[in-house]
Amino acid sequence: MKKIISYFLQGLLYIVPISATIFVVIYAFDTIAELSGKIIKIDNNILSIIVLFILITLIGIIGSRIITSPFNSLFKKVLEKAPLLKTIYTSVKDLMNTFVGGKKGFDQAVLVKVYENSTIERIGFITNEDLGSLNIDKGKVLVYLPHSYAFSGQLFLVEKKYLTPIDSSSSDIMKLIVSGGVSEIEN
């Protein structure tokens, strides 16, 4: 019985936020349609959608200026006082920006020869080719080697001569690695 209640509560955790969001959007749409029909005397659903879009965008602008900015500055002050948290936070933020933001990363998949006298290779991604700020010679690059069935990996400094570019999309290669080689690469 405890498992059934647990699953029921988990179901609520998924359904309630989605349902509430849908309800609010539909309610807002109906209200704006009704008001715009009275004000402009046009019963037009397209106009209601445009007004709803503008209203949500304005709320987003106001929220980011009034709510998010003070919260971010407070959060940055807390991070400055906790260097370990700052390191973890900035690392995770940079990683997320790589996948969903505009930051370049994981865009060049490569095969990395593991040992000089071996045919064993690992699949990874070049993450940084300019290592001048670390005083590392130009013949080396940073390569991230993700682990299978995990969102972790290791970072290696590799000589370019041990790398072979892979001509496939980075997202397909990442799926292949994370799945342990089970996923198929689309042509």
C-alpha positions as CSV (number, residue, x, y, z in Angstrom):
1,M,0.0,0.0,0.0
2,K,2.9,2.4,0.8
3,K,4.3,1.9,-2.7
4,I,0.9,2.8,-4.3
5,I,0.7,5.9,-2.2
6,S,4.3,6.8,-3.1
7,Y,3.5,6.4,-6.8
8,F,0.3,8.4,-6.5
9,L,2.2,11.3,-4.9
10,Q,4.9,11.1,-7.6
11,G,2.1,11.2,-10.2
12,L,0.8,14.4,-8.5
13,L,4.2,15.9,-8.6
14,Y,4.2,15.5,-12.4
15,I,0.6,16.3,-13.1
16,V,-0.2,19.3,-10.8
17,P,2.4,21.8,-12.2
18,I,1.6,20.9,-15.8
19,S,-2.2,21.1,-15.2
20,A,-1.9,24.3,-13.3
21,T,0.2,25.9,-16.1
22,I,-2.3,24.7,-18.7
23,F,-5.2,26.1,-16.6
24,V,-3.6,29.5,-16.1
25,V,-2.8,29.8,-19.8
26,I,-6.3,28.9,-20.9
27,Y,-7.8,31.1,-18.2
28,A,-5.6,34.0,-19.3
29,F,-6.4,33.4,-23.0
30,D,-10.2,33.4,-22.3
31,T,-10.0,36.5,-20.1
32,I,-7.9,38.4,-22.7
33,A,-10.2,37.3,-25.5
34,E,-13.2,38.5,-23.5
35,L,-11.6,41.9,-22.7
36,S,-10.3,42.5,-26.1
37,G,-13.7,41.7,-27.6
38,K,-15.3,44.3,-25.3
39,I,-12.5,46.9,-25.8
40,I,-11.8,46.6,-29.5
41,K,-15.2,45.0,-30.5
42,I,-13.4,42.3,-32.4
43,D,-14.0,38.7,-31.5
44,N,-10.7,37.3,-32.8
45,N,-8.7,34.5,-31.2
46,I,-5.6,35.5,-33.1
47,L,-5.7,38.9,-31.5
48,S,-6.1,37.2,-28.1
49,I,-3.0,35.0,-28.7
50,I,-1.0,38.1,-29.7
51,V,-2.1,40.0,-26.6
52,L,-1.3,37.0,-24.4
53,F,2.1,36.6,-26.0
54,I,2.9,40.3,-25.4
55,L,1.6,40.1,-21.8
56,I,3.7,37.1,-20.9
57,T,6.8,38.7,-22.5
58,L,6.2,41.9,-20.5
59,I,5.9,39.8,-17.3
60,G,9.1,38.0,-18.2
61,I,10.9,41.3,-18.7
62,I,9.6,42.8,-15.4
63,G,10.4,39.5,-13.6
64,S,13.9,39.4,-14.9
65,R,14.6,43.0,-13.9
66,I,12.8,43.1,-10.5
67,I,13.0,39.5,-9.2
68,T,15.9,37.8,-11.0
69,S,18.5,40.6,-10.8
70,P,18.4,41.1,-7.0
71,F,18.3,37.3,-6.5
72,N,21.3,36.8,-8.8
73,S,23.3,39.5,-6.9
74,L,22.5,37.9,-3.6
75,F,23.4,34.5,-5.0
76,K,26.7,35.8,-6.3
77,K,27.6,37.3,-2.9
78,V,26.9,33.9,-1.3
79,L,29.1,32.2,-3.9
80,E,32.0,34.6,-3.2
81,K,31.9,33.5,0.4
82,A,31.9,29.8,-0.5
83,P,34.7,29.1,-3.0
84,L,33.9,25.3,-3.3
85,L,30.2,26.0,-4.1
86,K,31.3,28.7,-6.6
87,T,33.6,26.1,-8.4
88,I,30.8,23.5,-8.5
89,Y,28.2,26.1,-9.6
90,T,30.3,27.6,-12.4
91,S,31.4,24.2,-13.7
92,V,27.8,23.0,-13.9
93,K,26.6,26.3,-15.4
94,D,29.4,26.2,-18.1
95,L,28.5,22.6,-18.9
96,M,24.8,23.4,-19.2
97,N,25.7,26.4,-21.5
98,T,27.6,24.0,-23.6
99,F,24.5,21.8,-24.2
100,V,21.7,24.4,-24.3
101,G,23.4,27.8,-24.5
102,G,25.5,29.6,-26.9
103,K,28.9,28.4,-25.6
104,K,31.0,26.3,-27.9
105,G,31.9,22.9,-26.5
106,F,31.7,19.2,-27.4
107,D,31.5,20.2,-31.1
108,Q,34.4,18.2,-32.3
109,A,34.3,14.5,-31.6
110,V,37.6,12.6,-31.8
111,L,39.1,9.2,-31.4
112,V,41.9,9.3,-28.8
113,K,44.7,6.7,-29.1
114,V,45.2,5.5,-25.5
115,Y,48.7,4.0,-25.8
116,E,51.5,4.5,-28.3
117,N,51.8,0.8,-29.1
118,S,48.1,-0.1,-28.9
119,T,45.1,-0.1,-31.1
120,I,42.8,0.8,-28.3
121,E,41.1,4.2,-28.7
122,R,38.5,6.1,-26.7
123,I,35.9,8.5,-28.0
124,G,36.0,12.1,-26.7
125,F,35.5,15.7,-27.5
126,I,38.0,18.5,-27.9
127,T,37.0,21.2,-25.3
128,N,39.9,23.6,-25.7
129,E,42.6,24.0,-28.3
130,D,44.2,27.2,-27.0
131,L,46.1,26.4,-23.9
132,G,48.5,29.4,-24.0
133,S,47.1,30.8,-20.8
134,L,48.3,27.5,-19.1
135,N,51.7,27.8,-20.7
136,I,51.2,24.5,-22.5
137,D,52.7,24.0,-25.9
138,K,50.7,24.3,-29.0
139,G,50.8,20.6,-29.9
140,K,48.4,19.6,-27.2
141,V,44.6,20.1,-26.6
142,L,42.2,19.3,-23.8
143,V,39.9,16.3,-24.5
144,Y,36.9,15.4,-22.4
145,L,36.2,11.6,-22.3
146,P,32.7,11.0,-21.0
147,H,31.8,7.9,-19.1
148,S,29.1,5.5,-20.3
149,Y,25.8,5.3,-18.4
150,A,26.8,8.5,-16.5
151,F,27.0,12.2,-16.9
152,S,30.6,12.3,-15.7
153,G,33.9,11.9,-17.5
154,Q,37.6,12.8,-17.4
155,L,39.6,15.6,-18.9
156,F,42.9,14.8,-20.5
157,L,45.7,16.8,-22.1
158,V,46.4,15.0,-25.4
159,E,49.0,15.5,-28.2
160,K,47.2,16.3,-31.4
161,K,49.0,13.4,-33.2
162,Y,47.0,10.9,-31.1
163,L,43.6,12.4,-32.2
164,T,41.5,11.3,-35.2
165,P,38.4,13.5,-35.9
166,I,35.1,11.7,-36.1
167,D,32.8,12.9,-38.9
168,S,29.5,12.7,-37.1
169,S,27.3,15.0,-35.1
170,S,28.4,15.6,-31.5
171,S,24.9,14.8,-30.1
172,D,24.9,11.4,-31.8
173,I,28.4,10.7,-30.5
174,M,27.4,11.7,-27.0
175,K,24.3,9.5,-27.2
176,L,26.5,6.6,-28.3
177,I,29.0,7.1,-25.4
178,V,26.4,7.6,-22.7
179,S,24.4,4.5,-23.9
180,G,27.6,2.4,-23.8
181,G,27.6,2.0,-27.5
182,V,24.0,0.7,-27.7
183,S,22.5,3.8,-29.5
184,E,22.8,3.9,-33.3
185,I,24.3,6.8,-35.1
186,E,22.0,8.3,-37.7
187,N,23.4,8.9,-41.2
